[in-house]
Amino acid sequence: MKQPKIITTLFNKPYLFRRLTTLNIEEFNLLAAKLEPEWKQREYERLLARPNRKNKPGQGRKYELGSFANLLLVIIIYLRTTIGSELLSLLFDIDQSTIKRIVRRVMPLLTDRFIPKTELTKKKRRTNNLDEFLKDYPELKDVIFDGTDVNIKRPQKRQKQSYSGKRKRHTKKTIIALHKQTKLITGVSPPKKGTVHDKKQLEATGWNDKLSTEVNRHGDLGFYGMSEDNWIIPNKKPKGKDLTEKQRRQNRNRARDRMPVEHSIRGVKMFRRIGELVTIKSDDFLYNVLLASANLYNFKRLVRQGIY
């Protein structure tokens, strides 16, 4: 099967491949190798579940792009850019409906769980679910929380609910939880309307209650009002007064401790499907894109630390 020109070009130009996908070719091949067995199993189960099947699963028409690695490349470029399925279909020389089908079928491999078994996880699979993370990491000591907004088009209805006074535009908000020691994202909350406060959205997730009292929580003033016993947040300036020099020094140190979560948010938003103006209308699909982007960020961090 003849490869589309864009695939041949990217694999022949490593610099361009990394610019377009955020992964180098070796990292991409490793990711494809880790995911392909799961892909084959899911495809077999999907085909087996078809009613009135006459042929054996696997028979019939194949994907136009051929290998699983090519399908995965479509997904990563879809996440990395904001171009629509029409332009992607032209780039990969396939039908627009095929692009949508690939996105629908391959995206779950990056959203429902994280991929690797590593020495860091003691042979346990990585997860983006905080409940499972707490079960696998009873020794968890520090978690950094931060809220981040993604810009959306102005809604046609109930516009005020999506308008963020801080950003001065319409947004959806999500909470990111980061394991301070490993710098890996361990939780991404479902997106909410832009007017929802960070503290309120975190309380809706139940994450704070699931963490033991021995775990330190780090956050900015968006979480002001949480229990001070296990929360480390900046000192708030009293009305009509100034902070003391000691409080200013504490705020600088606490801001330095929170910096890794800002880096992780940047790493997620490098995937411009959510990093720029979001045109996704479904909150469920937007959540899937957020999870996929966070998992790809974690994957790159593990590989570049030599843990994989």
Phi, psi and omega per residue, in radians:
M1 nan 2.261 -3.107
K2 -1.273 2.315 3.141
Q3 -1.330 2.469 2.977
P4 -1.035 2.590 -3.054
K5 -1.039 -0.635 -3.093
I6 -1.116 -0.633 3.138
I7 -1.194 -0.809 3.111
T8 -1.048 -0.752 -3.124
T9 -1.106 -0.801 -3.097
L10 -1.099 -0.754 -3.109
F11 -1.277 -0.303 3.080
N12 -1.585 -0.153 -3.124
K13 -2.278 1.501 -3.063
P14 -0.966 -0.679 3.137
Y15 -1.087 -0.795 3.126
L16 -1.147 -0.651 3.120
F17 -1.042 -0.790 -3.132
R18 -1.204 -0.681 3.120
R19 -1.076 -0.640 -3.047
L20 -1.499 -0.466 -3.049
T21 -2.018 -0.249 -3.007
T22 1.257 -0.052 3.087
L23 -1.938 2.558 2.959
N24 -1.453 3.002 -3.023
I25 -1.113 -0.681 3.141
E26 -1.125 -0.730 3.113
E27 -1.135 -0.721 3.126
F28 -1.102 -0.772 3.133
N29 -1.096 -0.651 3.092
L30 -1.148 -0.754 3.117
L31 -1.070 -0.777 3.132
A32 -1.092 -0.714 -3.139
A33 -1.144 -0.645 3.128
K34 -1.213 -0.615 -3.039
L35 -1.568 -0.414 -3.002
E36 -1.055 -0.736 3.107
P37 -1.038 -0.701 3.103
E38 -1.141 -0.696 3.119
W39 -1.063 -0.811 -3.125
K40 -1.095 -0.687 3.131
Q41 -1.159 -0.744 -3.139
R42 -1.177 -0.704 3.107
E43 -1.111 -0.714 3.117
Y44 -1.083 -0.775 3.141
E45 -1.163 -0.650 3.125
R46 -1.131 -0.797 -3.135
L47 -1.191 -0.638 -3.135
L48 -1.159 -0.487 -3.087
A49 -1.420 -0.088 -3.133
R50 -1.149 2.342 3.102
P51 -1.283 2.624 3.086
N52 1.009 0.625 3.131
R53 -1.218 2.383 3.112
K54 -1.894 -0.677 -3.133
N55 -1.656 2.852 3.089
K56 -1.233 2.602 3.072
P57 -1.002 2.348 -3.124
G58 1.815 -0.359 3.069
Q59 -1.408 2.817 3.123
G60 1.767 -2.883 -3.021
R61 -1.223 2.367 3.129
K62 -1.599 2.940 3.044
Y63 -1.138 2.435 -3.074
E64 -1.088 -0.539 -3.127
L65 -1.447 -0.112 3.048
G66 1.433 -1.776 -2.972
S67 -1.266 2.760 3.089
F68 -1.100 -0.629 3.141
A69 -1.015 -0.654 3.110
N70 -1.174 -0.668 3.101
L71 -1.139 -0.720 3.126
L72 -1.131 -0.646 3.111
L73 -1.081 -0.674 3.084
V74 -1.042 -0.779 -3.108
I75 -1.107 -0.776 -3.094
I76 -1.162 -0.709 3.092
I77 -1.183 -0.617 3.062
Y78 -1.047 -0.778 3.139
L79 -1.240 -0.617 -3.027
R80 -1.325 -0.414 -3.073
T81 -2.105 3.047 3.093
T82 -1.925 0.169 -3.097
I83 -1.246 2.585 -3.082
G84 -1.437 3.057 -3.104
S85 -1.128 -0.472 3.125
E86 -1.120 -0.820 -3.129
L87 -1.249 -0.659 3.080
L88 -1.056 -0.666 3.132
S89 -1.125 -0.611 3.091
L90 -1.227 -0.698 -3.129
L91 -1.114 -0.720 -3.082
F92 -1.694 0.045 3.063
D93 1.004 0.775 3.059
I94 -2.365 3.002 -3.092
D95 -1.276 2.630 3.126
Q96 -1.032 -0.695 3.136
S97 -1.109 -0.521 3.105
T98 -1.188 -0.689 3.078
I99 -1.039 -0.827 -3.134
K100 -1.100 -0.642 3.130
R101 -1.171 -0.712 3.121
I102 -1.112 -0.784 3.132
V103 -1.055 -0.758 -3.104
R104 -1.144 -0.620 -3.029
R105 -1.630 -0.538 -3.066
V106 -1.615 -0.534 -3.117
M107 -0.926 -0.714 -3.130
P108 -1.013 -0.415 3.101
L109 -1.116 -0.413 -3.120
L110 -1.812 -0.039 -3.020
T111 -2.004 -0.552 -2.999
D112 -1.465 -0.354 3.083
R113 -2.885 2.772 3.072
F114 -1.500 2.760 -2.814
I115 -1.432 -0.883 -2.763
P116 -1.466 2.780 2.808
K117 -1.829 2.121 -3.017
T118 -2.288 2.917 3.041
E119 -1.121 -0.566 3.139
L120 -1.090 -0.654 -3.114
T121 -1.606 0.121 3.134
K122 0.976 0.809 3.118
K123 1.211 0.231 3.052
K124 -1.696 2.587 -3.099
R125 -1.259 2.521 3.074
R126 -1.222 2.551 -3.120
T127 -2.377 2.681 3.014
N128 -1.847 0.300 3.136
N129 -1.849 2.143 -3.026
L130 -1.125 -0.605 3.121
D131 -1.031 -0.821 -3.133
E132 -1.206 -0.605 3.139
F133 -1.110 -0.730 3.125
L134 -1.129 -0.617 3.114
K135 -1.175 -0.695 -3.120
D136 -1.399 -0.399 -3.071
Y137 -2.186 1.235 3.115
P138 -1.136 -0.305 -3.117
E139 -1.551 0.173 -3.115
L140 -0.964 2.268 -3.063
K141 -2.004 -0.624 -3.055
D142 -2.425 2.331 3.047
V143 -2.267 2.327 3.092
I144 -1.824 2.251 3.104
F145 -1.947 2.505 3.046
D146 -2.729 2.529 3.066
G147 -1.684 2.539 3.093
T148 -2.429 2.561 -3.129
D149 -1.836 2.541 2.951
V150 -2.034 2.338 -3.076
N151 -1.320 2.373 3.126
I152 -2.210 2.875 3.037
K153 -1.186 2.670 3.129
R154 -1.101 2.123 -3.134
P155 -1.139 2.669 3.105
Q156 -1.355 -0.457 -3.130
K157 -2.235 2.636 3.088
R158 0.862 0.952 -3.061
Q159 -1.172 -0.606 -3.087
K160 -1.100 -0.516 -3.113
Q161 -1.175 -0.429 -3.108
S162 -1.797 0.009 -3.068
Y163 -1.544 2.119 3.107
S164 -1.615 2.040 3.112
G165 -1.136 -0.496 3.134
K166 -1.265 -0.758 -3.103
R167 -1.521 -0.286 -3.109
K168 1.079 0.665 3.083
R169 -2.888 3.038 -3.122
H170 -1.449 2.299 -3.059
T171 -2.502 2.906 2.853
K172 -2.032 2.508 -3.058
K173 -2.067 2.524 3.066
T174 -2.417 2.705 3.101
I175 -1.821 2.308 3.095
I176 -1.850 2.300 3.028
A177 -1.948 2.278 -3.064
L178 -2.172 2.316 3.020
H179 -1.317 2.002 -2.980
K180 -1.089 -0.693 -3.049
Q181 -1.221 -0.746 -3.073
T182 -1.675 -0.205 -3.110
K183 1.089 0.526 3.127
L184 -1.858 2.443 3.088
I185 -1.234 2.213 -3.118
T186 -1.980 -0.187 3.132
G187 -2.711 2.424 3.029
V188 -2.321 2.065 -3.085
S189 -1.428 2.681 3.059
P190 -1.021 2.511 -3.099
P191 -1.193 2.487 3.095
K192 -2.163 2.990 3.111
K193 -1.066 2.638 -3.050
G194 -1.092 -0.360 -3.127
T195 -1.405 -0.213 -3.101
V196 -1.225 2.266 -3.128
H197 -1.297 2.617 -3.136
D198 -0.955 -0.826 -3.104
K199 -1.063 -0.773 -3.132
K200 -1.141 -0.695 -3.140
Q201 -1.200 -0.673 3.095
L202 -1.111 -0.716 3.121
E203 -1.096 -0.587 3.129
A204 -1.186 -0.486 3.134
T205 -1.283 -0.465 -3.070
G206 1.381 0.049 -3.082
W207 -1.073 -0.732 -3.074
N208 -1.067 -0.646 -3.137
D209 -1.284 -0.491 -3.104
K210 -1.351 -0.443 3.104
L211 -1.324 2.461 3.112
S212 -1.219 2.829 -3.126
T213 -1.206 -0.234 3.139
E214 -1.455 -0.195 -3.132
V215 -1.532 2.228 3.084
N216 -1.370 2.340 3.052
R217 -1.873 2.252 3.106
H218 -1.920 2.377 3.122
G219 -2.810 2.947 3.097
D220 -1.606 -2.938 -3.084
L221 -1.210 -0.142 3.040
G222 -1.136 -0.298 3.127
F223 -1.904 0.324 3.115
Y224 -1.058 2.299 -3.103
G225 1.900 -0.210 3.036
M226 -1.221 2.852 -3.122
S227 -0.985 2.243 -3.095
E228 -1.356 -0.207 -3.087
D229 -1.129 -0.717 -3.110
N230 -2.150 0.229 3.097
W231 -1.930 2.338 3.079
I232 -1.980 1.780 -3.105
I233 -2.241 2.838 -3.107
P234 -1.123 2.713 3.013
N235 -1.261 2.285 -3.135
K236 -1.560 2.348 -3.127
K237 -1.160 2.178 3.110
P238 -1.160 2.618 -3.128
K239 -1.131 2.182 3.110
G240 1.366 0.089 -3.134
K241 -2.272 2.989 3.099
D242 -1.949 2.721 3.035
L243 -1.258 2.596 3.065
T244 -1.304 2.903 3.112
E245 -1.080 -0.644 3.111
K246 -1.112 -0.734 3.133
Q247 -1.173 -0.671 3.088
R248 -1.103 -0.721 3.121
R249 -1.131 -0.713 3.073
Q250 -1.072 -0.725 3.140
N251 -1.111 -0.683 3.111
R252 -1.126 -0.765 3.139
N253 -1.140 -0.689 -3.135
R254 -1.223 -0.627 3.073
A255 -1.134 -0.652 3.097
R256 -1.132 -0.670 3.119
D257 -1.171 -0.522 -3.113
R258 -1.481 -0.158 -3.034
M259 -0.995 -0.640 -3.137
P260 -0.995 -0.582 -3.131
V261 -1.232 -0.541 3.067
E262 -1.157 -0.686 3.096
H263 -1.133 -0.683 -3.132
S264 -1.176 -0.663 3.107
I265 -1.117 -0.703 3.068
R266 -1.079 -0.720 3.138
G267 -1.083 -0.635 3.099
V268 -1.237 -0.735 -3.066
K269 -1.382 -0.040 2.956
M270 -1.113 -0.393 3.027
F271 -1.474 1.774 -2.866
R272 -1.231 -0.134 3.057
R273 -1.021 -0.509 3.044
I274 -2.037 -0.253 -3.090
G275 -1.353 -0.389 3.107
E276 -2.001 -2.816 -3.093
L277 -1.072 2.101 -3.075
V278 -1.500 2.213 3.120
T279 -1.855 0.059 3.134
I280 -1.260 2.223 -3.083
K281 -1.577 -0.558 -3.086
S282 -1.464 2.210 3.090
D283 -1.136 -0.609 3.138
D284 -1.123 -0.774 3.136
F285 -1.219 -0.641 3.076
L286 -1.066 -0.699 3.104
Y287 -1.106 -0.702 3.092
N288 -1.083 -0.710 3.122
V289 -1.146 -0.702 3.082
L290 -1.057 -0.798 -3.131
L291 -1.131 -0.762 3.141
A292 -1.078 -0.738 3.139
S293 -1.151 -0.710 3.115
A294 -1.140 -0.689 3.136
N295 -1.176 -0.670 3.081
L296 -1.150 -0.637 3.063
Y297 -1.092 -0.811 3.116
N298 -1.061 -0.743 -3.124
F299 -1.030 -0.832 -3.134
K300 -1.086 -0.692 -3.132
R301 -1.130 -0.742 3.116
L302 -1.092 -0.800 -3.104
V303 -1.140 -0.766 -3.053
R304 -1.324 -0.240 2.997
Q305 -1.561 -0.034 3.126
G306 1.345 0.294 -3.101
I307 -1.428 -0.531 -3.140
Y308 -1.314 nan nan
